[in-house]
Amino acid sequence: MERHRYRLMEIEHRKQWEQFKSEVKGKLTREQYKLLCELHSVYYKHKYHEPCSCNPKRLVQWINEIDKIYDKN
């Protein structure tokens, strides 16, 4: 999804993502899960969606994709 690589992350979202990254050590809390879904929908321009947590590959992918946007700022 390279078309999003130049999108800037809002300051509040950057703060939330920094906290998310510092707190996540394994399994996501419900709050962390919702934040991940919200930020991904905003920056990857899709309807809010909560993927099944039974398959963490999608969640890990989303975390990596948000990290790319965060790192570009």
MIBASE-925858 format. One record per residue (C-alpha): x, y, z; chain; residue number from 1; residue in one letter. Coordinates in nm, 2 decimals, m for minus. Layout:
// MIBASE-925858
{atom {X; Y; Z}; "A"; NUM; "a"}
...
END
This chain:
// MIBASE-925858
{atom {0.00; 0.00; 0.00}; "A"; 1; "m"}
{atom {0.27; 0.24; m0.10}; "A"; 2; "e"}
{atom {0.02; 0.51; m0.21}; "A"; 3; "r"}
{atom {m0.01; 0.62; 0.16}; "A"; 4; "h"}
{atom {0.36; 0.65; 0.23}; "A"; 5; "r"}
{atom {0.35; 1.04; 0.23}; "A"; 6; "y"}
{atom {0.05; 1.09; 0.45}; "A"; 7; "r"}
{atom {0.14; 1.27; 0.77}; "A"; 8; "l"}
{atom {0.02; 1.14; 1.10}; "A"; 9; "m"}
{atom {m0.17; 1.38; 1.32}; "A"; 10; "e"}
{atom {0.00; 1.49; 1.64}; "A"; 11; "i"}
{atom {m0.26; 1.33; 1.86}; "A"; 12; "e"}
{atom {m0.24; 1.00; 1.67}; "A"; 13; "h"}
{atom {0.14; 1.01; 1.69}; "A"; 14; "r"}
{atom {0.11; 1.04; 2.07}; "A"; 15; "k"}
{atom {m0.14; 0.75; 2.09}; "A"; 16; "q"}
{atom {0.08; 0.54; 1.87}; "A"; 17; "w"}
{atom {0.39; 0.61; 2.08}; "A"; 18; "e"}
{atom {0.20; 0.50; 2.39}; "A"; 19; "q"}
{atom {0.06; 0.19; 2.20}; "A"; 20; "f"}
{atom {0.41; 0.09; 2.10}; "A"; 21; "k"}
{atom {0.56; 0.14; 2.44}; "A"; 22; "s"}
{atom {0.28; m0.06; 2.62}; "A"; 23; "e"}
{atom {0.22; m0.36; 2.38}; "A"; 24; "v"}
{atom {0.42; m0.65; 2.50}; "A"; 25; "k"}
{atom {0.22; m0.94; 2.35}; "A"; 26; "g"}
{atom {m0.16; m0.97; 2.35}; "A"; 27; "k"}
{atom {m0.35; m0.65; 2.29}; "A"; 28; "l"}
{atom {m0.59; m0.51; 2.53}; "A"; 29; "t"}
{atom {m0.94; m0.42; 2.40}; "A"; 30; "r"}
{atom {m0.85; m0.05; 2.41}; "A"; 31; "e"}
{atom {m0.52; m0.12; 2.21}; "A"; 32; "q"}
{atom {m0.71; m0.33; 1.96}; "A"; 33; "y"}
{atom {m0.97; m0.06; 1.90}; "A"; 34; "k"}
{atom {m0.70; 0.21; 1.86}; "A"; 35; "l"}
{atom {m0.52; m0.01; 1.60}; "A"; 36; "l"}
{atom {m0.84; m0.06; 1.41}; "A"; 37; "c"}
{atom {m0.93; 0.31; 1.42}; "A"; 38; "e"}
{atom {m0.59; 0.44; 1.31}; "A"; 39; "l"}
{atom {m0.56; 0.18; 1.03}; "A"; 40; "h"}
{atom {m0.90; 0.28; 0.90}; "A"; 41; "s"}
{atom {m0.80; 0.65; 0.91}; "A"; 42; "v"}
{atom {m0.46; 0.62; 0.74}; "A"; 43; "y"}
{atom {m0.55; 0.34; 0.50}; "A"; 44; "y"}
{atom {m0.88; 0.50; 0.41}; "A"; 45; "k"}
{atom {m1.12; 0.21; 0.47}; "A"; 46; "h"}
{atom {m1.43; 0.16; 0.68}; "A"; 47; "k"}
{atom {m1.36; 0.09; 1.05}; "A"; 48; "y"}
{atom {m1.32; m0.29; 1.08}; "A"; 49; "h"}
{atom {m1.22; m0.52; 1.36}; "A"; 50; "e"}
{atom {m1.05; m0.82; 1.21}; "A"; 51; "p"}
{atom {m1.07; m1.15; 1.39}; "A"; 52; "c"}
{atom {m0.82; m1.17; 1.67}; "A"; 53; "s"}
{atom {m0.79; m1.54; 1.62}; "A"; 54; "c"}
{atom {m0.55; m1.48; 1.34}; "A"; 55; "n"}
{atom {m0.29; m1.22; 1.46}; "A"; 56; "p"}
{atom {m0.11; m1.20; 1.12}; "A"; 57; "k"}
{atom {m0.36; m0.93; 1.01}; "A"; 58; "r"}
{atom {m0.30; m0.73; 1.33}; "A"; 59; "l"}
{atom {0.07; m0.76; 1.30}; "A"; 60; "v"}
{atom {0.05; m0.65; 0.94}; "A"; 61; "q"}
{atom {m0.16; m0.35; 1.04}; "A"; 62; "w"}
{atom {0.09; m0.26; 1.31}; "A"; 63; "i"}
{atom {0.37; m0.27; 1.06}; "A"; 64; "n"}
{atom {0.17; m0.05; 0.81}; "A"; 65; "e"}
{atom {0.10; 0.21; 1.08}; "A"; 66; "i"}
{atom {0.46; 0.20; 1.18}; "A"; 67; "d"}
{atom {0.56; 0.29; 0.82}; "A"; 68; "k"}
{atom {0.34; 0.60; 0.83}; "A"; 69; "i"}
{atom {0.46; 0.69; 1.18}; "A"; 70; "y"}
{atom {0.83; 0.66; 1.07}; "A"; 71; "d"}
{atom {0.77; 0.88; 0.76}; "A"; 72; "k"}
{atom {0.68; 1.18; 0.98}; "A"; 73; "n"}
END
